[in-house]
Amino acid sequence: MSVPVTTLVNHFDYTIWATEKILDSVHQLNDEELRRDLGVSHQSVLHTLQHIYYADRVWLSRLAGRPASTFADDGDGPDLTELSAAWPALLKEFRDYIEGLTEAANHDLFTYKNLAGLEMSIRRWQAILHVVNHASIHRGQVVSMLRQFDKQPPSTDLLYFYLR
């Protein structure tokens, strides 16, 4: 089984669309709200967004053959303004990478080292769908956190991407 490159591009377009909606929506939070530990997997809205961004960056580096040596940036990492500036460019680069894949390369077994240094193998299309799914899970957490602040979150379900 394999997923065609055109389907992967479409799913990644969904990730770009949903990420833009989430980034736009979190600008309604103040700095304290962005950084407040709400007890979710990555504590705060900002740390959850950073986690998605870092994961997108690591996966692109792996797939493109230039593996990153670290997952996160040193220090506090990018703030919301910096994420809003850097992330769209990263997502465009990732989309361009996917769009440039041949069907054969898409189906190839891709070997990489995980963050613990263990060598792992997966099909390229599987890694790309993992990136889409991973971001969806954590965007859902951000939606929940926005609700905890009595803010109206965006609708980022795949269905709404198709209906737009």
C-alpha positions in Angstrom: 0.0 0.0 0.0 1.1 3.6 -0.6 -0.5 7.0 -0.6 0.0 9.0 -3.8 2.0 12.2 -3.6 -1.0 14.3 -4.6 -2.9 13.0 -1.6 0.1 13.8 0.7 0.2 17.4 -0.7 -3.5 17.7 -0.1 -3.1 16.6 3.5 -0.2 18.8 4.0 -2.2 21.7 2.6 -4.7 20.9 5.4 -1.9 21.1 8.0 -0.8 24.5 6.6 -4.4 25.8 6.7 -5.1 24.5 10.2 -1.8 25.8 11.6 -2.5 29.2 10.2 -5.9 29.2 11.8 -4.5 28.2 15.1 -1.7 30.8 15.0 -4.2 33.5 14.1 -6.5 32.4 17.0 -3.9 32.4 19.7 -3.1 36.1 19.2 -6.2 36.8 21.3 -4.3 35.5 24.3 -2.1 37.7 26.5 1.5 36.6 27.3 0.5 35.1 30.7 -2.3 33.0 29.1 0.1 31.8 26.3 2.6 30.6 28.9 0.2 29.3 31.7 0.7 25.7 32.6 -2.7 24.0 31.9 -1.5 20.5 32.7 -1.6 19.2 29.1 1.2 17.3 27.5 3.3 20.3 26.7 2.0 22.5 29.5 1.0 25.7 27.8 -0.3 27.0 24.5 3.1 28.4 23.6 5.0 25.3 24.5 2.5 23.1 22.5 2.9 25.3 19.5 6.7 25.2 19.8 6.5 21.4 20.1 4.5 21.1 16.8 6.9 23.5 15.1 10.0 21.7 16.3 8.6 18.3 15.3 7.7 19.7 11.8 11.3 21.0 11.5 12.9 17.8 12.7 10.9 15.6 10.3 11.6 17.9 7.3 15.3 17.8 8.2 15.2 14.0 8.4 13.3 13.5 5.1 15.5 16.1 3.3 18.7 14.3 4.4 20.0 16.9 6.7 19.0 15.6 10.1 18.9 18.2 12.9 21.2 17.6 15.9 18.7 18.8 18.4 14.9 18.9 18.7 14.3 22.3 20.4 16.0 25.6 20.4 18.1 26.7 23.4 16.5 28.8 26.0 12.8 29.7 25.9 12.4 29.1 22.2 10.5 31.2 19.8 7.7 33.4 21.1 4.4 33.7 19.3 5.7 36.5 17.0 8.7 34.5 16.0 6.7 31.4 15.5 4.2 33.3 13.3 7.1 34.5 11.2 9.2 31.3 10.9 6.6 28.5 10.8 4.9 29.4 7.5 8.2 29.4 5.7 9.0 26.0 7.2 5.7 24.6 6.1 6.1 25.9 2.6 9.5 24.3 2.4 8.0 21.0 3.7 5.2 21.2 1.1 7.7 21.9 -1.7 9.6 18.8 -0.5 6.5 16.6 -0.7 5.4 18.0 -4.0 8.8 17.2 -5.4 8.7 13.5 -4.5 8.4 10.9 -7.2 6.0 8.1 -6.4 8.9 5.7 -6.1 10.7 7.9 -3.6 7.4 8.4 -1.7 7.1 4.6 -1.3 10.8 4.1 -0.4 11.8 2.9 3.0 13.2 5.8 4.8 15.8 5.2 7.6 16.5 7.8 10.3 17.7 8.1 13.9 15.0 9.1 16.4 15.7 11.6 19.2 17.1 8.8 21.4 19.6 7.9 18.6 17.9 4.6 17.6 17.8 3.8 13.9 14.3 3.4 12.6 12.7 2.8 9.2 9.4 3.9 7.8 8.0 4.6 4.3 8.3 8.3 3.4 4.5 8.6 2.9 4.0 7.1 6.4 6.4 9.7 7.9 4.6 12.5 6.2 1.1 11.4 7.3 2.6 11.0 10.8 3.6 14.7 10.7 0.1 15.7 9.6 -1.5 13.5 12.4 0.9 14.7 15.1 0.1 18.4 14.3 -3.6 17.6 14.4 -3.4 16.0 17.8 -1.6 19.0 19.3 -3.7 21.6 17.5 -6.7 19.9 19.2 -5.0 20.4 22.5 -4.6 24.1 21.7 -8.3 24.3 20.8 -9.1 22.8 24.2 -6.8 25.3 26.0 -8.4 28.2 24.2 -11.8 27.0 25.5 -10.3 27.0 29.1 -9.7 30.7 28.6 -13.3 31.2 27.4 -12.0 32.0 23.9 -13.6 30.9 20.7 -11.2 28.5 18.9 -11.2 28.0 15.2 -12.7 24.9 13.5 -9.7 23.1 12.3 -11.2 19.7 11.5 -10.3 18.2 8.1 -13.9 18.4 7.1 -13.8 22.2 7.4 -10.7 22.3 5.2 -12.6 20.4 2.5 -15.7 22.6 2.9 -13.9 25.9 2.6 
